[in-house]
Amino acid sequence: MKPSTKILPATPQPLTIPAVQSGKYNNLVWLDQGLIVQADVATASSAHRFFWLTDNLEIGDPVAIPDATDADVTFHYYPQRLPNGKLGLRYSTDMFELNGPPKDTNQYVQFDPTTEQLTTLLPASLPREVMKNSDVVWSPTLDRALITDGEYLESHFYWWTAATGLQPLDLGVAVAQYFAWSPDGTTIAFFGKPSVGSGSVPGALTKPANLYLMDADGGNRRMILADAYGVAGLQWSPNGRWLVIVARFNGSRDIVWLVDSQTGDRLQLTPEGRYQWPVWSPDGSELAVIWYDPADTGVEGNDYVILLAVPPLAR
């Protein structure tokens, strides 16, 4: 049964296109040291590189993640703020060889911006079919992870610990994505689609997703919000009460919403537009989000990172 939820009274924050240099952005993370964005920059060795944002939210210095010395190219994917405040990412390498078996390696690491030290959390010895497109969320103690192989249709999901390795997880839905582990460690949120129609990717994309919560052991799965389209982000607030999402409802364009994890009620933060990767400030007073091509030019590279004030109700 679909939950009964309501839209809370709120005035969306008015937005104007920032008077700063735009960029081609994908993925965003907010550390104590500042905001980091994944950006496609011509001078970088690949499009999968992370950069600090300046105070006026323009591209700044590259994040000093060291490249592998035993590979031709290194890629950085899916940055996230780990529970210990450090930067987590999938760290992949490859060789420029056209023939023979794949030479890529894929592991999950943490990077400490204060010491510039890189530490392996998930080893490259895990199966390639699991790790090559993986997305990972961590328990607050960093001793347990939930891993998806990132295949969208026919995705596989796993628990991981150092003691037991990979253990399959059945989520009871056809498609699941955008996982988030609550700060207190008790609850995992995710978006899932119970069915995908014909089983094709285009067919699946037309189906709505529901927002689910489950206990940290995978049990007590319950739906708190139904019929979201175009989902593009999910993250818990630092106080563990609210979830920020990007989604469409009832034929709208993208909107940044705050969802009350206890009731499923939602609060609209932005006008309709194109948004992705909302992240909370460490103190919970602001959100940052990528605003894609707000002038609707249709030209790549006209993206901005903007800040949104969190209403008092959600602080």
Disulfide bonds with the S-S distance in Angstrom:
none
